[in-house]
Amino acid sequence: MVIRVTERSLSMNAMRGLQANQGRLSKTEEQLTSGKLISKPSDSPTGTMTAMLLRSDMRTQEQYARNAADGKNWLNTIDSTLGATHDNGLRVRDLMLQGMSAGAGGSDTARAGIASEIDQIRDAMIGLANTKYIDRPIFGGTTEGPAAYDTDGNYLGDSGAVTRTIAEGTKLRVDAGGEEVFGTGDNQVFKVLADISDHMKNDPSKLSDDLDRLDTALTTIRTAQASVGARSNRVDSMQQTANDRHLELQTQLTEIEDIDLPKTITDMTLQQTAYQAALGATAKVIQPSLMDFLR
């Protein structure tokens, strides 16, 4: 069986070889220019799917980190507010001891001055209880109102909890309920302060019981502050976990999408050499035909 090889078939085969070499070279140059192995899904359907999943997981971890940062800001605001509140409570305790040391025969004017300062501290503590973060009262639960307490120390919030999702299946409370921190009924710190002021002026004999009530209220505030600190530490840990996971996913995505720069440069150099060699070989294969001479 004899197969005839014509000039046309030689030309066509040579051109197909050149185009194949040029296509490989073009793809390598595109990868080197973009720095990516995958520029369209057809380059690697499996790699594209994996990259999409990794990007989705990265966005999730980014959101967890943002949630943790927001939660940390809530908790930091609460912590500093509770610290100031506790300091004010200690000042009231010092004033009480001064008034109690004077006894029943002490100066009414002096005790009235102490009571006036306690009233001022009480107003300041109500103001601290109405501290806001992004225009929301941090001790008001999920209330939509502008304040957690009115000027008389009555609670305006609710028992709802502000939470943030900081990991898959993990929600953490980032607020502190006003009634949990400042108490309720006769043991509410603002009620205690009002009674202290009244008894300081009118019935010093009751200050001893008031001191016990104040100590109980301050202990509650310290307990709440400790809880906030523990939650803040947990938020820090989960935020770091989310950031570490994001970095790990970024590394995996880079391995799938990004080129190996030294290897790609070497490949392009070899392909350029092969293409130049193919051009030279093609020039020798495709010799002038009779028709070329007749032209």
C-alpha positions as a Markdown table, in Angstrom:
| # | Residue | x | y | z |
|---|---|---|---|---|
| 1 | Met | 0.0 | 0.0 | 0.0 |
| 2 | Val | 1.5 | 3.3 | -1.2 |
| 3 | Ile | 0.6 | 6.5 | 0.5 |
| 4 | Arg | 1.3 | 9.6 | -1.6 |
| 5 | Val | 2.8 | 12.5 | 0.3 |
| 6 | Thr | 2.2 | 15.8 | -1.4 |
| 7 | Glu | 3.5 | 19.3 | -0.8 |
| 8 | Arg | 0.1 | 20.3 | 0.5 |
| 9 | Ser | 0.0 | 17.5 | 3.1 |
| 10 | Leu | 3.5 | 18.5 | 4.2 |
| 11 | Ser | 2.5 | 22.1 | 4.5 |
| 12 | Met | -0.7 | 21.3 | 6.5 |
| 13 | Asn | 1.2 | 19.0 | 8.9 |
| 14 | Ala | 3.9 | 21.6 | 9.4 |
| 15 | Met | 1.3 | 24.3 | 10.0 |
| 16 | Arg | -0.6 | 22.2 | 12.5 |
| 17 | Gly | 2.7 | 21.6 | 14.4 |
| 18 | Leu | 3.5 | 25.3 | 14.4 |
| 19 | Gln | 0.1 | 26.2 | 15.6 |
| 20 | Ala | 0.2 | 23.6 | 18.4 |
| 21 | Asn | 3.6 | 25.0 | 19.5 |
| 22 | Gln | 2.4 | 28.5 | 19.3 |
| 23 | Gly | -0.7 | 27.6 | 21.3 |
| 24 | Arg | 1.3 | 26.1 | 24.1 |
| 25 | Leu | 3.7 | 29.1 | 24.1 |
| 26 | Ser | 0.7 | 31.5 | 24.2 |
| 27 | Lys | -0.8 | 29.7 | 27.1 |
| 28 | Thr | 2.4 | 29.8 | 29.0 |
| 29 | Glu | 2.9 | 33.5 | 28.3 |
| 30 | Glu | -0.6 | 34.1 | 29.6 |
| 31 | Gln | 0.1 | 32.2 | 32.8 |
| 32 | Leu | 3.3 | 34.1 | 33.3 |
| 33 | Thr | 1.6 | 37.5 | 32.7 |
| 34 | Ser | -1.4 | 36.8 | 35.0 |
| 35 | Gly | 0.5 | 34.7 | 37.5 |
| 36 | Lys | -2.4 | 32.2 | 37.5 |
| 37 | Leu | -2.6 | 28.7 | 36.3 |
| 38 | Ile | -6.4 | 28.9 | 36.0 |
| 39 | Ser | -7.8 | 31.9 | 34.1 |
| 40 | Lys | -11.1 | 30.2 | 33.0 |
| 41 | Pro | -13.0 | 27.1 | 34.2 |
| 42 | Ser | -12.0 | 25.1 | 31.1 |
| 43 | Asp | -8.3 | 25.3 | 32.1 |
| 44 | Ser | -9.0 | 23.0 | 35.0 |
| 45 | Pro | -12.7 | 22.2 | 35.9 |
| 46 | Thr | -11.6 | 20.3 | 39.1 |
| 47 | Gly | -9.2 | 23.1 | 40.1 |
| 48 | Thr | -11.9 | 25.7 | 39.5 |
| 49 | Met | -14.4 | 23.9 | 41.7 |
| 50 | Thr | -11.9 | 23.5 | 44.5 |
| 51 | Ala | -10.9 | 27.1 | 44.2 |
| 52 | Met | -14.6 | 28.2 | 44.4 |
| 53 | Leu | -15.0 | 26.1 | 47.6 |
| 54 | Leu | -11.9 | 27.5 | 49.1 |
| 55 | Arg | -13.0 | 31.1 | 48.3 |
| 56 | Ser | -16.4 | 30.5 | 49.9 |
| 57 | Asp | -14.7 | 29.1 | 53.1 |
| 58 | Met | -12.3 | 32.1 | 53.1 |
| 59 | Arg | -15.3 | 34.5 | 53.0 |
| 60 | Thr | -16.9 | 32.7 | 55.9 |
| 61 | Gln | -13.7 | 32.9 | 58.0 |
| 62 | Glu | -13.4 | 36.6 | 57.1 |
| 63 | Gln | -17.0 | 37.1 | 58.4 |
| 64 | Tyr | -16.2 | 35.2 | 61.6 |
| 65 | Ala | -13.2 | 37.4 | 62.2 |
| 66 | Arg | -15.3 | 40.6 | 61.6 |
| 67 | Asn | -17.9 | 39.3 | 64.0 |
| 68 | Ala | -15.3 | 38.6 | 66.6 |
| 69 | Ala | -13.8 | 42.1 | 66.2 |
| 70 | Asp | -17.2 | 43.7 | 66.6 |
| 71 | Gly | -17.9 | 41.5 | 69.7 |
| 72 | Lys | -14.5 | 42.4 | 71.1 |
| 73 | Asn | -15.4 | 46.1 | 70.8 |
| 74 | Trp | -18.7 | 45.5 | 72.6 |
| 75 | Leu | -16.9 | 43.7 | 75.4 |
| 76 | Asn | -14.2 | 46.2 | 75.7 |
| 77 | Thr | -16.8 | 49.0 | 76.0 |
| 78 | Ile | -18.6 | 47.0 | 78.7 |
| 79 | Asp | -15.4 | 46.2 | 80.6 |
| 80 | Ser | -14.2 | 49.9 | 80.8 |
| 81 | Thr | -17.7 | 51.0 | 81.8 |
| 82 | Leu | -17.9 | 48.4 | 84.6 |
| 83 | Gly | -14.5 | 49.5 | 85.8 |
| 84 | Ala | -15.6 | 53.1 | 86.0 |
| 85 | Thr | -18.9 | 52.1 | 87.7 |
| 86 | His | -17.1 | 50.0 | 90.3 |
| 87 | Asp | -14.7 | 52.8 | 91.0 |
| 88 | Asn | -17.6 | 55.1 | 91.6 |
| 89 | Gly | -19.1 | 52.5 | 93.9 |
| 90 | Leu | -15.9 | 52.4 | 95.9 |
| 91 | Arg | -16.0 | 56.2 | 96.3 |
| 92 | Val | -19.5 | 55.9 | 97.7 |
| 93 | Arg | -18.3 | 53.3 | 100.1 |
| 94 | Asp | -15.5 | 55.6 | 101.3 |
| 95 | Leu | -18.0 | 58.5 | 101.8 |
| 96 | Met | -20.3 | 56.1 | 103.7 |
| 97 | Leu | -17.5 | 55.2 | 106.1 |
| 98 | Gln | -16.8 | 58.9 | 106.6 |
| 99 | Gly | -20.5 | 59.5 | 107.5 |
| 100 | Met | -20.7 | 56.5 | 109.7 |
| 101 | Ser | -17.6 | 57.5 | 111.6 |
| 102 | Ala | -19.3 | 60.7 | 112.7 |
| 103 | Gly | -22.1 | 58.8 | 114.4 |
| 104 | Ala | -25.5 | 59.9 | 115.2 |
| 105 | Gly | -24.2 | 63.1 | 116.8 |
| 106 | Gly | -22.1 | 64.1 | 113.8 |
| 107 | Ser | -22.6 | 67.3 | 111.9 |
| 108 | Asp | -25.9 | 67.3 | 109.9 |
| 109 | Thr | -24.2 | 69.7 | 107.5 |
| 110 | Ala | -21.3 | 67.3 | 106.9 |
| 111 | Arg | -23.6 | 64.4 | 106.2 |
| 112 | Ala | -25.7 | 66.5 | 103.9 |
| 113 | Gly | -22.7 | 67.3 | 101.9 |
| 114 | Ile | -21.7 | 63.6 | 101.7 |
| 115 | Ala | -25.3 | 62.8 | 100.6 |
| 116 | Ser | -25.1 | 65.5 | 97.9 |
| 117 | Glu | -21.9 | 63.9 | 96.6 |
| 118 | Ile | -23.4 | 60.5 | 96.6 |
| 119 | Asp | -26.4 | 61.8 | 94.6 |
| 120 | Gln | -24.0 | 63.2 | 92.0 |
| 121 | Ile | -22.2 | 59.8 | 91.9 |
| 122 | Arg | -25.5 | 58.0 | 91.5 |
| 123 | Asp | -26.4 | 60.2 | 88.5 |
| 124 | Ala | -23.0 | 59.5 | 87.0 |
| 125 | Met | -23.5 | 55.8 | 87.4 |
| 126 | Ile | -26.9 | 56.0 | 85.7 |
| 127 | Gly | -25.1 | 57.8 | 82.9 |
| 128 | Leu | -22.5 | 54.9 | 82.7 |
| 129 | Ala | -25.4 | 52.4 | 82.7 |
| 130 | Asn | -26.6 | 54.2 | 79.5 |
| 131 | Thr | -23.3 | 53.9 | 77.7 |
| 132 | Lys | -23.7 | 53.1 | 74.0 |
| 133 | Tyr | -21.8 | 51.2 | 71.4 |
| 134 | Ile | -22.8 | 52.2 | 67.8 |
| 135 | Asp | -25.8 | 54.0 | 69.2 |
| 136 | Arg | -27.1 | 51.0 | 71.2 |
| 137 | Pro | -27.2 | 50.9 | 75.0 |
| 138 | Ile | -24.8 | 48.1 | 76.0 |
| 139 | Phe | -26.8 | 47.2 | 79.1 |
| 140 | Gly | -30.2 | 47.4 | 77.4 |
| 141 | Gly | -30.4 | 43.9 | 75.9 |
| 142 | Thr | -32.0 | 44.0 | 72.4 |
| 143 | Thr | -34.1 | 47.1 | 73.1 |
| 144 | Glu | -34.5 | 49.6 | 70.3 |
| 145 | Gly | -34.7 | 52.4 | 72.8 |
| 146 | Pro | -31.9 | 55.0 | 73.2 |
| 147 | Ala | -31.3 | 54.2 | 76.9 |
| 148 | Ala | -31.2 | 51.3 | 79.3 |
| 149 | Tyr | -32.2 | 53.3 | 82.4 |
| 150 | Asp | -34.2 | 56.5 | 82.9 |
| 151 | Thr | -33.1 | 59.3 | 85.1 |
| 152 | Asp | -34.7 | 57.7 | 88.2 |
| 153 | Gly | -32.7 | 54.5 | 87.7 |
| 154 | Asn | -35.7 | 52.4 | 86.3 |
| 155 | Tyr | -34.7 | 49.7 | 83.8 |
| 156 | Leu | -36.0 | 50.4 | 80.2 |
| 157 | Gly | -34.3 | 47.5 | 78.5 |
| 158 | Asp | -35.3 | 43.9 | 78.0 |
| 159 | Ser | -33.8 | 40.5 | 78.8 |
| 160 | Gly | -32.7 | 39.8 | 75.2 |
| 161 | Ala | -29.0 | 39.0 | 74.5 |
| 162 | Val | -26.8 | 40.4 | 71.8 |
| 163 | Thr | -24.8 | 37.6 | 70.3 |
| 164 | Arg | -22.2 | 37.2 | 67.5 |
| 165 | Thr | -21.4 | 34.1 | 65.5 |
| 166 | Ile | -17.6 | 33.7 | 65.9 |
| 167 | Ala | -17.2 | 30.2 | 64.5 |
| 168 | Glu | -19.3 | 27.5 | 62.9 |
| 169 | Gly | -22.1 | 26.6 | 65.4 |
| 170 | Thr | -20.6 | 29.0 | 68.0 |
| 171 | Lys | -22.5 | 32.1 | 69.2 |
| 172 | Leu | -21.2 | 34.2 | 72.0 |
| 173 | Arg | -23.0 | 36.8 | 74.0 |
| 174 | Val | -21.3 | 40.2 | 73.7 |
| 175 | Asp | -23.5 | 42.4 | 75.9 |
| 176 | Ala | -24.4 | 42.4 | 79.6 |
| 177 | Gly | -27.9 | 42.6 | 80.9 |
| 178 | Gly | -28.6 | 45.7 | 83.0 |
| 179 | Glu | -30.5 | 43.8 | 85.6 |
| 180 | Glu | -27.8 | 41.2 | 85.8 |
| 181 | Val | -25.1 | 43.8 | 86.4 |
| 182 | Phe | -26.9 | 46.5 | 88.4 |
| 183 | Gly | -29.4 | 44.2 | 90.2 |
| 184 | Thr | -33.2 | 44.5 | 90.7 |
| 185 | Gly | -35.6 | 45.6 | 93.4 |
| 186 | Asp | -34.2 | 46.8 | 96.7 |
| 187 | Asn | -30.8 | 45.4 | 95.8 |
| 188 | Gln | -30.5 | 47.5 | 92.6 |
| 189 | Val | -27.4 | 49.6 | 93.0 |
| 190 | Phe | -29.2 | 52.8 | 92.1 |
| 191 | Lys | -31.9 | 52.0 | 94.7 |
| 192 | Val | -29.1 | 51.3 | 97.2 |
| 193 | Leu | -27.4 | 54.6 | 96.5 |
| 194 | Ala | -30.7 | 56.5 | 96.8 |
| 195 | Asp | -31.3 | 54.9 | 100.2 |
| 196 | Ile | -27.7 | 55.6 | 101.3 |
| 197 | Ser | -28.2 | 59.3 | 100.5 |
| 198 | Asp | -31.5 | 59.4 | 102.3 |
| 199 | His | -30.2 | 57.6 | 105.4 |
| 200 | Met | -27.1 | 59.7 | 105.4 |
| 201 | Lys | -29.3 | 62.8 | 105.9 |
| 202 | Asn | -32.2 | 61.4 | 107.9 |
| 203 | Asp | -31.3 | 58.1 | 109.6 |
| 204 | Pro | -27.6 | 57.3 | 109.9 |
| 205 | Ser | -28.4 | 54.2 | 112.0 |
| 206 | Lys | -29.4 | 52.3 | 108.8 |
| 207 | Leu | -26.1 | 53.0 | 107.0 |
| 208 | Ser | -24.6 | 49.8 | 108.3 |
| 209 | Asp | -27.2 | 47.7 | 106.6 |
| 210 | Asp | -26.8 | 49.9 | 103.5 |
| 211 | Leu | -23.1 | 49.2 | 103.5 |
| 212 | Asp | -23.8 | 45.5 | 103.3 |
| 213 | Arg | -26.2 | 46.1 | 100.4 |
| 214 | Leu | -23.6 | 48.2 | 98.6 |
| 215 | Asp | -20.9 | 45.6 | 99.1 |
| 216 | Thr | -23.2 | 43.0 | 97.6 |
| 217 | Ala | -23.9 | 45.2 | 94.6 |
| 218 | Leu | -20.2 | 45.9 | 94.0 |
| 219 | Thr | -19.5 | 42.1 | 94.2 |
| 220 | Thr | -22.2 | 41.6 | 91.5 |
| 221 | Ile | -20.5 | 44.2 | 89.3 |
| 222 | Arg | -17.1 | 42.6 | 89.8 |
| 223 | Thr | -18.5 | 39.2 | 88.9 |
| 224 | Ala | -20.0 | 40.7 | 85.7 |
| 225 | Gln | -16.7 | 42.2 | 84.8 |
| 226 | Ala | -14.9 | 38.9 | 85.3 |
| 227 | Ser | -17.5 | 37.3 | 83.0 |
| 228 | Val | -16.8 | 40.0 | 80.4 |
| 229 | Gly | -13.1 | 39.4 | 80.6 |
| 230 | Ala | -13.5 | 35.6 | 80.1 |
| 231 | Arg | -15.7 | 36.2 | 77.1 |
| 232 | Ser | -13.2 | 38.7 | 75.7 |
| 233 | Asn | -10.4 | 36.2 | 76.0 |
| 234 | Arg | -12.5 | 33.6 | 74.1 |
| 235 | Val | -13.3 | 36.1 | 71.4 |
| 236 | Asp | -9.6 | 36.8 | 71.0 |
| 237 | Ser | -8.9 | 33.1 | 70.7 |
| 238 | Met | -11.7 | 32.5 | 68.1 |
| 239 | Gln | -10.6 | 35.6 | 66.1 |
| 240 | Gln | -7.1 | 34.3 | 65.9 |
| 241 | Thr | -8.4 | 30.9 | 64.9 |
| 242 | Ala | -10.5 | 32.4 | 62.1 |
| 243 | Asn | -7.4 | 34.4 | 60.9 |
| 244 | Asp | -5.2 | 31.3 | 61.0 |
| 245 | Arg | -7.8 | 29.3 | 59.1 |
| 246 | His | -8.1 | 32.1 | 56.5 |
| 247 | Leu | -4.3 | 32.1 | 56.0 |
| 248 | Glu | -4.3 | 28.3 | 55.6 |
| 249 | Leu | -7.1 | 28.5 | 53.0 |
| 250 | Gln | -5.2 | 31.2 | 51.2 |
| 251 | Thr | -2.1 | 29.0 | 51.0 |
| 252 | Gln | -4.2 | 26.1 | 49.6 |
| 253 | Leu | -5.8 | 28.5 | 47.0 |
| 254 | Thr | -2.4 | 29.7 | 46.0 |
| 255 | Glu | -1.2 | 26.1 | 45.4 |
| 256 | Ile | -4.1 | 25.5 | 43.1 |
| 257 | Glu | -4.4 | 28.8 | 41.2 |
| 258 | Asp | -0.9 | 30.4 | 41.2 |
| 259 | Ile | 1.9 | 29.4 | 38.9 |
| 260 | Asp | 5.3 | 28.1 | 40.0 |
| 261 | Leu | 7.3 | 31.1 | 38.7 |
| 262 | Pro | 10.7 | 29.4 | 38.1 |
| 263 | Lys | 9.1 | 26.4 | 36.4 |
| 264 | Thr | 6.9 | 28.6 | 34.2 |
| 265 | Ile | 9.8 | 30.7 | 33.1 |
| 266 | Thr | 11.8 | 27.5 | 32.3 |
| 267 | Asp | 8.8 | 26.1 | 30.4 |
| 268 | Met | 8.4 | 29.3 | 28.3 |
| 269 | Thr | 12.1 | 29.3 | 27.4 |
| 270 | Leu | 11.9 | 25.7 | 26.3 |
| 271 | Gln | 8.7 | 26.3 | 24.3 |
| 272 | Gln | 10.3 | 29.4 | 22.6 |
| 273 | Thr | 13.3 | 27.3 | 21.7 |
| 274 | Ala | 11.0 | 24.5 | 20.4 |
| 275 | Tyr | 8.9 | 27.0 | 18.4 |
| 276 | Gln | 12.0 | 28.6 | 16.8 |
| 277 | Ala | 13.2 | 25.1 | 15.9 |
| 278 | Ala | 9.8 | 24.2 | 14.5 |
| 279 | Leu | 9.9 | 27.3 | 12.3 |
| 280 | Gly | 13.3 | 26.4 | 11.0 |
| 281 | Ala | 12.3 | 22.8 | 10.3 |
| 282 | Thr | 9.1 | 24.0 | 8.6 |
| 283 | Ala | 11.0 | 26.4 | 6.3 |
| 284 | Lys | 13.1 | 23.4 | 5.1 |
| 285 | Val | 10.2 | 21.1 | 4.7 |
| 286 | Ile | 8.0 | 23.4 | 2.6 |
| 287 | Gln | 10.2 | 23.8 | -0.5 |
| 288 | Pro | 9.3 | 26.0 | -3.5 |
| 289 | Ser | 6.9 | 24.2 | -5.8 |
| 290 | Leu | 6.5 | 24.5 | -9.7 |
| 291 | Met | 3.6 | 26.9 | -9.2 |
| 292 | Asp | 5.9 | 29.2 | -7.2 |
| 293 | Phe | 8.3 | 29.3 | -10.1 |
| 294 | Leu | 5.4 | 29.9 | -12.6 |
| 295 | Arg | 4.3 | 32.9 | -10.7 |
